[in-house]
Amino acid sequence: MISYLVFFRSGFKDFPTFIDVIKTINVPLLLASTSMHIFGIWISVIRWNILLKTQNVRISQGYLASSFLIGTFFNNLLPTSIGGDIFRTIDISKKAKISVGKSASVIVIERFSGVISAATYAVIALFLGFTTIGTTSYIIPVVAFFVVSVIFLFLILNPSILRLNKLVDRIKFL
């Protein structure tokens, strides 16, 4: 309780500075960034819904959106971003009455599709000429990240190449 009071009081120590910062906010840019964030959430919910439909799971987008936002809260609250994924996995498995493994597989693929998207954006940025930040070149790390992502995608889509399907069959959760 005492630590909360100390934190609360110290947070308002520079309150006049906070008010000055609020006065300088560019409202159109704030609205644009908020709109982009909401659009990103909407796209993520649509992607999650499409992946669930591939597993013959039908859940309304409104329910998925609320589950996604609660998961985002847990991602921000807990030390890693896995807390929200665990919540979404359990929430959807209970709502759709499916196994936790089936629900988790959808979340894993959704996360991995985000990684592939990030790798693709990074390669596009390289082609547009964004190769350095300051004096540091990012060509090799971006290309390596893209290559590793494509290899993982290939292995997920074709697990029999390295006989990963036999390993997956032995692990009941997968």
MISELUM-392230 format. One record per residue: x, z, y of N, C-alpha, C, O in turn. Coordinates in steps of 0.02 Angstrom, whole numbers, padded with zeros to 5 digits, always signed. Each point is the difference from the previous one (the first is absolute). Layout:
N
XZYXZYXZYXZY
...
//
This chain:
174
+00041+00000-00060-00041+00000+00060+00044+00000+00063-00014-00036+00048
+00067+00077-00048+00043+00003+00058+00037-00066+00011+00007-00023+00056
+00015-00008-00111+00035-00064+00007-00047-00053+00029+00021-00044+00038
-00085+00047-00056-00049-00047+00027-00007+00010+00075-00002-00049+00038
+00000+00112-00015-00006+00013+00072+00062-00023+00038-00006-00028+00054
+00065+00038-00083+00061-00022+00032+00000-00076+00006+00018-00028+00052
-00038-00006-00106-00003-00073+00000-00051-00024+00052+00014-00048+00037
-00071+00080-00035-00053-00021+00046+00022+00009+00072-00012-00044+00042
+00043+00100-00026+00022+00013+00068+00057-00047+00020+00001-00025+00056
+00046+00013-00101+00056-00044+00017-00023-00072+00009+00030-00038+00038
-00084+00020-00072-00027-00068+00007-00028-00012+00069+00000-00057+00023
-00025+00109+00010-00029-00008+00066+00049+00020+00056-00020+00004+00058
+00082+00008-00075+00050+00019+00050+00010-00056+00050+00006+00012+00060
-00006-00074-00084+00010-00058+00044-00065-00038+00010+00000-00061+00002
-00055+00097+00004-00065-00033+00007-00004-00044+00062-00030-00054-00005
+00057+00073+00062-00001-00046+00058+00035-00067-00015-00023-00052+00023
+00078+00054-00060+00034-00061-00019-00044-00043-00045-00002-00061+00007
-00034+00095-00052-00046-00035-00045-00054-00036+00041-00018-00057-00015
-00009+00090+00065-00052-00030+00043+00029-00060+00037-00035-00051+00007
+00097+00056+00017+00031-00057+00034+00007-00060-00046-00009-00057+00020
+00026+00070-00083+00007-00054-00049-00069-00032-00013-00005-00061-00004
-00046+00102-00002-00068-00025-00011-00022-00045+00057-00034-00050-00011
+00052+00068+00073-00019-00040+00058+00032-00068+00001-00026-00047+00031
+00083+00039-00064+00036-00064+00001-00017-00045-00059+00031-00053-00008
-00079+00072-00033-00017-00040-00059-00032-00066+00022-00042-00002+00044
+00065-00051-00076-00029-00066+00011-00061-00006-00047+00009-00010-00060
-00068+00016+00087-00062+00003-00040-00010-00064-00041-00017+00005-00059
+00026-00065+00087-00008-00060-00042+00048-00001-00060-00020-00020-00055
+00082+00040+00065+00047+00002-00057-00020+00053-00050+00008-00010-00061
-00033+00067+00084-00023+00053-00045-00059-00025-00042-00003+00011-00060
-00045-00046+00093-00057-00028-00037+00022-00054-00049-00027-00005-00055
+00075-00036+00075+00025-00052-00045+00034+00030-00061-00011-00023-00056
+00052+00074+00067+00035+00030-00057-00049+00037-00046+00008-00001-00061
-00058+00033+00090-00051+00034-00040-00040-00052-00041-00014+00012-00059
-00003-00067+00091-00036-00053-00036+00041-00028-00058-00027-00013-00054
+00092+00002+00066+00043-00026-00053+00005+00050-00058+00002-00020-00058
+00000+00084+00074+00004+00051-00053-00064+00000-00041+00002+00002-00062
-00059-00005+00095-00064-00001-00035-00005-00064-00042-00025+00002-00057
+00047-00058+00083+00001-00063-00037+00044+00005-00062-00018-00025-00053
+00075+00058+00060+00045+00010-00058-00033+00042-00054+00008-00013-00059
-00043+00065+00079-00036+00042-00048-00053-00041-00035-00008+00004-00061
-00029-00045+00098-00052-00041-00028+00029-00050-00051-00028-00009-00054
+00084-00022+00071+00033-00046-00047+00023+00036-00063-00007-00026-00055
+00033+00087+00063+00023+00039-00058-00059+00017-00046+00007-00002-00061
-00064+00019+00090-00060+00016-00040-00024-00062-00037-00019+00004-00058
+00020-00062+00092-00020-00062-00033+00047-00016-00058-00023-00020-00054
+00088+00028+00065+00049-00013-00053-00012+00047-00059+00001-00022-00058
-00013+00085+00071-00013+00049-00052-00064-00018-00038-00003+00006-00061
-00049-00028+00098-00063-00020-00032+00010-00060-00046-00028-00003-00055
+00067-00046+00078+00013-00059-00042+00036+00020-00064-00017-00024-00054
+00067+00067+00060+00037+00022-00059-00045+00040-00047+00007-00006-00061
-00051+00047+00088-00047+00037-00043-00048-00047-00036-00018+00011-00058
-00003-00063+00092-00046-00049-00031+00034-00036-00059-00034-00020-00047
+00100+00011+00050+00035-00031-00056-00003+00045-00062+00007-00024-00056
-00018+00089+00066-00007+00047-00055-00074+00014-00016-00016+00048-00035
-00029-00090+00062-00072+00007-00008-00026+00066+00026-00045+00031-00029
+00073-00009+00085-00023+00062+00034-00033-00021+00065+00031-00032+00042
-00095+00050-00035-00038-00017+00059-00015+00064+00040-00038+00043-00023
+00067-00039+00082-00011+00057+00044-00008-00028+00071+00033-00049+00018
-00078+00079+00020-00013-00025+00067+00062+00007+00045+00041+00045-00009
-00036-00091+00056+00057+00002+00046-00002+00061+00044+00052+00026+00021
-00112-00001-00006-00006+00060+00041+00031+00060-00036+00036+00040+00030
-00050-00034-00095+00029+00055-00039+00076-00008-00005+00037+00049+00006
-00015-00111-00017+00072-00012-00003+00035+00016+00066+00055+00026+00001
-00089-00043+00054+00029+00014+00066+00007+00075+00011+00051+00023+00026
-00102+00015-00045+00005+00073+00009+00054+00029-00045+00038+00044+00021
-00034-00069-00083+00052+00024-00045+00069-00019+00026+00047+00039-00005
-00041-00099+00033+00064-00023+00028+00021+00043+00058+00059+00019+00006
-00106-00002+00039+00017+00041+00058+00018+00071-00020+00045+00030+00029
-00079-00002-00079+00019+00066-00024+00069-00003-00032+00041+00046+00010
-00028-00098-00048+00067-00009-00029+00053-00006+00053+00055+00027-00007
-00070-00062+00062+00047-00006+00055+00014+00068+00031+00056+00015+00020
-00108+00026-00015+00010+00069+00025+00049+00037-00044+00046+00033+00025
-00055-00037-00091+00046+00035-00046+00070-00030+00004+00050+00036-00006
-00045-00102+00016+00067-00031+00008+00036+00029+00060+00061+00010-00002
-00098+00003+00055+00031+00027+00061+00012+00075-00005+00045+00026+00033
-00085+00009-00073+00006+00072-00005+00055+00021-00049+00038+00047+00015
-00034-00080-00071+00048+00019-00052+00068-00033+00012+00004-00049+00037
+00049+00076-00067+00067-00025+00014+00012-00073-00018+00039-00034+00032
-00072+00009-00083+00008-00071-00018-00067-00035+00007-00051+00032+00010
+00052-00097-00016-00063-00038+00007-00036-00005-00067-00050-00036-00005
+00073+00071-00045-00032-00004-00065-00062+00044-00005-00043-00012-00043
+00036+00062+00087-00058+00045-00003-00065-00037+00010-00049+00013-00034
+00048-00059+00081-00060-00040+00013-00016-00046-00058-00058-00011-00016
+00110-00016-00015-00011-00044-00057-00028+00039-00059-00044-00025-00036
+00067+00086+00026-00027+00041-00054-00073+00016+00014-00041-00003-00045
+00025+00020+00108-00070+00013+00017-00043-00061-00013-00052+00006-00032
+00075-00064+00055-00041-00061-00010-00008-00016-00074-00053-00022-00021
+00106+00032-00017-00004-00013-00072-00053+00044-00033-00042-00024-00037
+00045+00088+00051-00048+00047-00031-00070-00012+00026-00049+00002-00038
+00043-00014+00103-00066-00011+00030-00035-00061-00030-00059+00004-00017
+00094-00059+00011-00031-00060-00027-00013+00007-00075-00050-00026-00025
+00095+00060-00011-00012+00008-00072-00063+00042-00012-00037-00013-00047
+00025+00063+00090-00062+00040-00007-00061-00040+00022-00052+00002-00034
+00057-00037+00089-00058-00037+00027-00020-00057-00046-00060-00009-00014
+00108-00028-00012-00015-00058-00042-00003+00018-00074-00018-00042-00041
+00035+00105+00025+00000+00022-00070+00046-00044-00043-00018-00024-00053
+00079+00015+00079+00052-00037-00037+00059+00047-00011+00002+00055+00027
+00044-00077-00068+00059+00043-00014+00045+00004+00062+00000-00044+00042
+00036+00098-00038+00047+00010+00054+00055-00054-00003+00023-00023+00052
-00004+00004-00112+00052-00052-00008-00022-00066+00029+00039-00035+00032
-00102+00017-00044-00026-00063+00027-00003+00002+00076+00018-00049+00034
-00039+00105-00008-00003+00008+00073+00071+00001+00030+00011-00030+00052
+00035+00063-00086+00069+00003+00025+00033-00069-00002+00039-00017+00044
-00055-00023-00094+00031-00066-00004-00021-00043+00059+00040-00040+00026
-00101+00048-00003-00023-00037+00058+00038+00023+00063+00019-00042+00041
-00009+00107-00035+00036+00026+00058+00073-00024-00001+00028-00017+00053
+00003+00017-00111+00070-00023-00005+00006-00073+00020+00045-00019+00038
-00091-00022-00062+00002-00071+00017-00014-00010+00074+00029-00043+00033
-00075+00083-00006-00014-00005+00072+00061+00018+00041+00017-00035+00049
+00017+00088-00067+00062+00019+00035+00053-00053-00007+00034-00016+00048
-00028-00012-00108+00051-00051-00010-00015-00064+00039+00045-00033+00024
-00110+00017-00017-00016-00059+00040+00019+00011+00073+00017-00047+00036
-00021+00110-00013+00023+00016+00067+00075-00010+00007+00024-00023+00052
+00014+00039-00104+00073-00009+00001+00016-00075+00002+00044-00021+00038
-00080-00018-00077+00011-00073+00000-00016-00028+00069+00035-00044+00025
-00089+00068+00006-00017-00023+00067+00055+00017+00050+00018-00042+00041
+00008+00103-00044+00053+00020+00046+00062-00043-00011+00032-00020+00049
-00015+00005-00111+00058-00042-00014-00011-00070+00027+00046-00031+00028
-00106+00005-00035-00015-00067+00025+00004-00002+00076+00028-00047+00029
-00055+00099+00004+00005+00003+00073+00072+00003+00023+00019-00030+00050
+00022+00067-00086+00070+00007+00018+00036-00067-00005+00041-00018+00043
-00056-00020-00096+00032-00067-00008-00025-00047+00054+00039-00040+00026
-00103+00043-00010-00027-00042+00055+00035+00017+00065+00017-00044+00039
-00006+00109-00027+00035+00021+00061+00072-00028+00002+00025-00018+00053
+00007+00015-00111+00068-00030-00003-00002-00073+00020+00042-00023+00038
-00093-00013-00063-00005-00071+00017-00016-00011+00073+00017-00052+00029
-00051+00101+00002-00016-00006+00071+00058+00021+00044-00004-00005+00062
+00059+00027-00092+00059+00016+00038+00014+00073+00012+00048+00017+00034
-00089+00027-00062+00010+00072+00008+00049+00024-00053-00021+00029-00051
+00084-00041+00062+00051+00016-00050+00039+00063+00015+00031+00028-00045
-00032-00006+00108+00038+00059+00018-00041+00047+00042-00047-00020+00035
+00064+00083-00038-00026+00050+00046+00061+00032+00030+00039+00035-00033
-00031-00047+00097+00062+00022+00032+00058-00042-00026-00001-00061+00006
+00050+00094-00035+00057-00036-00028-00002-00001-00076+00047-00026-00032
-00099+00054+00002-00005+00005-00073-00039-00059-00028-00056-00013+00022
+00085-00023-00069-00034-00056-00032-00041+00025-00059+00023+00041-00039
-00083-00067+00033-00045+00020-00054-00015-00056-00048-00050+00004-00037
+00090-00056+00035-00014-00057-00044+00008+00020-00073-00046-00012-00039
+00102+00042+00020+00012+00017-00070-00049+00051-00027-00027-00010-00054
+00013+00066+00090-00049+00047-00027-00070-00029-00007-00036+00015-00048
+00015-00057+00095-00067-00030-00004-00004-00048-00059-00049+00001-00037
+00099-00042+00029+00000-00047-00057+00003+00038-00066-00035-00018-00048
+00075+00071+00044+00004+00040-00061-00067+00033-00015-00023+00001-00057
-00009+00027+00108-00066+00031-00007-00051-00050-00025-00040+00015-00045
+00041-00076+00072-00047-00051-00021+00013-00021-00072-00047-00007-00039
+00109-00003+00021+00018-00021-00069-00021+00054-00050-00030-00016-00052
+00045+00079+00066-00019+00055-00045-00076+00004-00006-00026+00011-00054
-00010-00020+00110-00073+00002-00002-00028-00056-00043-00047+00011-00039
+00074-00071+00046-00023-00057-00039+00015+00011-00074-00041-00017-00043
+00099+00045+00027+00017+00015-00070-00050+00050-00029-00024-00010-00056
+00010+00064+00093-00049+00049-00024-00069-00032-00009-00035+00014-00048
+00015-00057+00095-00064-00034-00006-00001-00043-00063-00049+00001-00038
+00102-00037+00026+00005-00042-00060-00004+00043-00063-00033-00020-00048
+00066+00078+00047-00002+00044-00059-00069+00030-00010-00022+00010-00057
-00012+00006+00111-00068+00027-00007-00047-00053-00027-00043+00015-00042
+00050-00076+00066-00045-00053-00023+00019-00026-00070-00043-00027-00034
+00105+00035+00014+00024-00024-00065+00039+00055-00035+00061-00006-00007
-00093+00059-00016+00037+00057-00029+00033-00016-00067+00044+00036-00022
-00065-00090-00010+00029-00015-00066+00071-00028+00005+00035-00003-00051
-00013-00017+00110+00067-00030+00007+00054+00049-00021+00044-00018-00039
-00046+00079+00064+00049+00051-00020-00030+00049-00051+00025+00055-00009
-00077-00077-00023-00037+00041-00049-00025+00065+00030-00004+00052-00033
-00013-00055+00097-00028+00058+00034-00070+00016-00025-00022+00057+00003
-00013-00108-00029-00067+00012-00026+00001+00048-00059-00047+00039-00008
+00099-00040-00032+00005+00047-00057+00012+00071+00026-00027+00048-00028
+00066-00042+00081+00011+00066+00030-00065+00026+00031-00016+00059-00006
-00020-00103+00040-00063+00021+00031-00051+00019-00053-00039+00047+00011
+00038-00081-00067-00047+00016-00054+00015+00070-00029-00047+00033-00023
+00108-00012+00023+00017+00067-00027-00020+00056+00046-00014+00056-00023
+00011-00069+00088-00018+00051+00048-00075-00005+00013-00024-00047+00031
-00013+00095-00055-00073-00002+00001-00027-00004+00072-00050-00035+00011
+00082+00070+00037-00025-00001+00068+00001-00070+00030-00045-00019+00037
+00096-00021-00054+00006-00067+00026-00046-00048-00036-00001-00059+00017
//
